[in-house]
């Protein structure tokens, strides 16, 4: 449950997901698998539904801070972008 995680922890997790996305994009440009994001979030907290909430907040912050849109790709789109490397 999301309410078991403090606001500071949630903000830190959103920042960590954003950092992961930015560095992964800089490193090789390949999309980040949702499993990697889930692994990052679950390493800090076992709260149910937290990963989806963190991703949604990261999407909002990316748009507000950088003007970037963070989207989830389908497996077909991921193959076309080279994520299967």
C-alpha positions as CSV (number, residue, x, y, z in Angstrom):
1,X,0.0,0.0,0.0
2,X,1.4,3.4,-1.0
3,X,0.4,5.1,2.2
4,X,2.9,3.0,4.2
5,X,5.7,4.8,2.3
6,X,6.6,8.3,3.5
7,X,6.4,11.2,1.2
8,X,10.2,11.6,1.3
9,X,10.7,8.0,0.3
10,X,8.2,8.4,-2.6
11,X,10.0,11.5,-3.8
12,X,13.3,9.8,-3.6
13,X,12.0,6.8,-5.6
14,X,10.6,9.1,-8.3
15,X,13.9,10.8,-8.5
16,X,15.7,7.4,-8.7
17,X,13.4,6.3,-11.6
18,X,14.0,9.5,-13.4
19,X,17.7,9.2,-12.9
20,X,17.6,5.6,-14.2
21,X,15.7,6.7,-17.3
22,X,18.0,9.6,-18.1
23,X,21.2,7.7,-17.7
24,X,19.9,4.7,-19.6
25,X,18.8,7.0,-22.4
26,X,22.2,8.7,-22.4
27,X,24.2,5.4,-22.3
28,X,22.6,3.5,-25.1
29,X,19.3,5.0,-26.1
30,X,17.4,1.8,-25.6
31,X,14.1,1.8,-23.7
32,X,14.3,0.7,-20.0
33,X,12.3,-2.5,-19.3
34,X,9.6,-2.1,-16.7
35,X,11.1,-5.0,-14.9
36,X,14.2,-2.8,-14.2
37,X,12.0,-0.1,-12.8
38,X,10.1,-2.6,-10.7
39,X,13.4,-4.0,-9.4
40,X,14.6,-0.6,-8.4
41,X,11.4,0.3,-6.6
42,X,11.1,-3.1,-4.8
43,X,14.6,-2.8,-3.6
44,X,13.5,0.2,-1.5
45,X,10.0,-0.9,-0.6
46,X,7.6,-3.8,-0.8
47,X,4.4,-1.7,-0.8
48,X,1.8,-3.0,-3.3
49,X,1.0,-0.8,-6.3
50,X,4.0,1.4,-5.6
51,X,5.8,0.9,-8.9
52,X,2.8,2.0,-11.0
53,X,2.4,5.1,-8.8
54,X,6.1,6.0,-9.0
55,X,6.1,5.6,-12.8
56,X,3.0,7.8,-13.1
57,X,4.7,10.5,-10.9
58,X,7.9,10.3,-12.9
59,X,5.9,10.8,-16.1
60,X,4.4,14.0,-14.6
61,X,7.7,15.3,-13.4
62,X,9.5,14.6,-16.7
63,X,6.9,16.6,-18.5
64,X,7.0,19.5,-16.0
65,X,10.8,19.7,-15.5
66,X,12.3,18.6,-18.8
67,X,9.3,18.7,-21.2
68,X,10.0,15.0,-22.0
69,X,7.2,12.5,-22.3
70,X,7.9,9.1,-20.7
71,X,5.9,6.4,-22.3
72,X,5.5,2.6,-21.9
73,X,6.2,0.8,-25.2
74,X,4.6,-2.3,-26.4
75,X,6.8,-5.3,-27.1
76,X,6.4,-4.7,-30.8
77,X,7.5,-1.1,-30.5
78,X,10.4,-2.1,-28.3
79,X,11.7,-4.5,-30.9
80,X,11.6,-1.8,-33.6
81,X,13.6,0.6,-31.4
82,X,16.4,-1.9,-30.7
83,X,15.5,-2.7,-27.1
84,X,16.0,-6.4,-27.8
85,X,19.8,-6.0,-27.8
